[in-house]
Amino acid sequence: MSPPRASPAGLRTVALLRGRDPALRVGVRDVPPPRPGQALVAVRWAGVPGCEIAGVVESCPGGELPVGTLVVASPGVSRASAAEYCAHCTVDVRRLVCCPDTLEPALAVLAPSLALAIRALAEVPDDLDSLLLFGYGPLGALVHLEAQTRWPRTRVEVVEPDAARLGFARALGATASRAGAWRLVVVTSGRAGSLTDALAACADRGTVLVVGHDPDPAGPVSLTGLVDRGLRLAGVAGSDRELRSAVARLAQDPDRFRPVVTEALLLDEAVERLPRLTELPPVGKVVINPCPS
């Protein structure tokens, strides 16, 4: 495919598009030219489902960001559809965070999810000695790593039905869940029944944090049970304020976070891989290079 070309309406960029059927295809998409207060970003790597991007500033009419700066975007700014990825996008500069040149763009993609983990654990008591984690996808892994940063001696136990992901958790120092009652239970899994199981595993007067997922589809939560047991149930979403802290952590110790990225796909490879994510889920984070080969 030929390189993207400028047009009177702006840039025509290579994109991975969803059609009327489940299949994906490589095509082109018009990108609106940036106005003052915006930047045109050449995406180097994007996360699945495409709402996490790391790229380089190509144009910034207002001069807020130097051309060539590596940036990450706040979650949700890059795609109208969770299944589409573009090699360029126009972003409000207030939604961009600058990264050190030494930070690999494929790792910088982790910053929004790491920021969410940072926010989720920010108000947890400092004397925490253990926590139970439901789900060990990439977000679960980052919650685990953030917990280790805050409380190096804290024991992290995991509930994860997928054998490969449970093995991944063990490789990073977590253990499979055993019987017990936990003061803190963190739910990063969207699996039906996770929230119900998390509430049952939480100790009286403990806390259950639901991070980055909709409420449990298995059924409503008993408010009477929450009140009688003195449980705190909190949802955590959005993480713009913590994005700079996440970038700093990734830049300071990249080797610690590198295992979380388990698949790095080129654009053509993503056409085949992405529709199969439900039947063959990834162990960790999948990142995509949306630039044409």
N, C-alpha and C positions, 0 to 999 in steps of 0.2 A: 504494500500500500504506500502511496506517495505521502510525503510529509504534509502536515496541516498547512493550509494557506490562509493568509489574511484576506479579508473581504470587507466591503463597506460596512457590513453589519457587525464586524468583529472577526474573531478567529473561528475557523472551522477545525475542530480537533478530533482526533481519533477517540472512539468510545466503544465500550462494550455495552450492547443494548439488549433489552428484553423485548421480544416481539409479542404477538398475540398468543403464541404457544409457549411452553416452558423453556424452549431452546433460547440460547444466547447467540448473538452474532456480533462481529466487529463491523462498525460503521463509522459515521461521522456525526458530530453534533455542533451546532452553532454555540459559541460562547460569547456572551455580551461583553463588550469592551469595558475595562474598569474606569470608574469615575473617581474624582478626588474622594479619598476616604476608603477606596477599594484597591485591591491588588490582583493582578493576574498571576496565578500560581501554576507552574509546570509541575504536575504531580509526578513524584518519583516512585512512591509506594502508597498503596491504599489498603485498608483493612476490610475484611468482610464484616458487615454487609455494605461497605463503601462509605460509611459515615466517619471514617478516620483517615486522614490524609497527611502525608508529609511531602513537601515539595520545595521548589525554589522560586523566589519572586522573579518574574520576568518583566513586569511593568507595574509601576505605582505612581499614577499621575500626581498625587498630592505630595509625594516625597516622604511619606511617613516611614517607609521601609526601603532600605537600599536594594537595588537590583542585585540578584545573586544570593540573597539571604535565604538560608534554610529555615523553613517554618513548619509548624504543625497547626492544624485548624481545630477549633472547638468542635465537639461532636455535633453532627447533624447539619453542617453548613454546606456540604459538598454535593449531596445527591437528593434529588426529589424522589427517586426510586431506589430502594435498597438493593436492586439488582443491576444498577448501571454504574459504570466507572468511566471517567474521562481523563485524558492526558493533560487537560488544562481546566481550570475553573476560576471564576471571579469571586473573590471573598472580601467581605468587610474587614479592614485592617484591625478592627477591635476584636475580631474573632481569631486572630493569628498570634502565635507566640514564636519568637525567634529561638533558634537552636544554635548551639556551638557548631562550628564547622566540623569538629571532630566526631560528632554524633552521627552514626550511620542512619540514613533515612529509613531503612527497613526496621530499625529499632525505634526510631522516633514515632512510628505509627502506634506504638504501644502507649504513648503518653496519655491520650484521653481515657483509656481504661485504667491505667495506673492512677490517674487523677481521681477517678471514681473510687478506687480502693482507698486512696489517701483520705478522701472525704468521709468514707464510710467508717473508718476506724479512728477518726480524729477525736471523737468525744468518749471513747471507751476508756475506762479506768486504767491508770498506769500500772496497777498491781495485778493485771491479768496474768494468770498462770496457764490457761488453756482456752481453746476455742474449738467449736465444731463447725465445719464448713460443708454445706450441702452444694455439691457440684464442683468439678475440677476441670472446667474448660479454661480458656485463657484468662478470663476475669477471675475465676477462682484461684488460679495460680498466682495472679498479681496480688490478690488479697492476702494469700499466704506469705508472699515475699514482703509485703508491707508490714504484716504482723511480725515477721522476723526482724524487720528493721526497728520497729517500735519496742518490741519485747523479745530480745534474743533468746531468752530461756523459755518462752511460751511454747507449750505443746499444741500442735495443730493436728486434729483428727478430721478425717474426710469421709463423707458419704457420697459414693460415686459408683453407679451400677456398671459403667463401662470399664472393662478390664484394662484397656490400654490407658485410659485416663487415670485410673487408680494407680497403675504402674508409674505413670508420669508424676503423680503426687508423691509417691514413695521416693522416686529418684530425687525429688527436690526437698526431701526431709520430712514429709508428713507421714502419718500412719493411718491405716484403716480404722474406722470408728469402732469403738467398743461400748459396752453398756455404761451408762453414767448420766449425770445431769450437769449441763454446762451453763455457766453464767452468761456466756455469749455464744449465740448461734448465728452464723452468717449464711444467707441463702443467695447463691449466684446461679442456681439451676432453675430453668423454666419447666422442669419435669412436673407433671401432675402429681400432687400429693406432697411435694417438697415442703411447702409451708406448713401443712398439717403435721407432718413428721417433725419439722423443726420446732414447732410449738410444744410438741409432746416431749422432745428431748431437752428443752430448756428448763433449767432449775427455777424454782419459785423465786420471784423478784429478779429474774434474769432478763436479758435483752435478746430480741430476735431482729436482725437487720436483713431486709430484703433489698438486694443491690442489683440495680440494672435490669429488673424483670417485672412484668406485670404480676398482679396478685395471683395466687394459686388458683388455677381453674377448677380444682377439685370441689370447691364449695366454700360457703361463707365461714368466716372466723367467728367463734363464739365469744362475744364480748363479755358474757358472764364469766367464762373461763379465764379470760385475760384479767379481769378485775379481781376475781377470787384468788388468783395465784400471784397477783401483783406483777404481771409481765409487762414489759415495754416492747411494743412492736413498732418498728420504724421503717419507712421506705427511703432509699437513697437514690437519687437521680440528679443528673446535672453536675458538672464539675469544673466550670470555667475558672473559678478562683484558684483551684489546685493544679491547673495545667502547667504553670511555671515550675512548681515544685516537682512535678512528675518529670519534666524535661531535665531538670537538674539532677535528679536521681539516676536517670538513664545515662546521662553524660558522665556522671561520676563513677559509675560501676557498670559498664555495658555488659561485661561477661556474666554478671549475675542474672541479667534479664534475657540474654540471648537465647537460652533454651526454650523460652516461652514461644518464640517464633519457630514453628515446626514445618511450615510449608511456605515457600516463596515461588510464586507462579508468574510466568510471563503472560502477556495478554492472550496469545493463542492457546496456551495451556489452560487458562481460566475458563475459556469457552466450554471445554470438556469437563473440567473439575467442578465448577460451581453448582451446576444442576444436580450433582451427585452428593452434595454435602449432607443431605438428610439420610441417605442410605449408607454413606461411608463418612461419618463425621470426623473432623480433624481432632487430633489429640490436643494441640495447642492452637496458636494463632496462625491464620492463613493471611498472607499479604500478597498483593498483586502489583506488578509493575505494568501500568496501563499504557506505556509507550510502545509504539509499533515496533515489531522486530524487523 
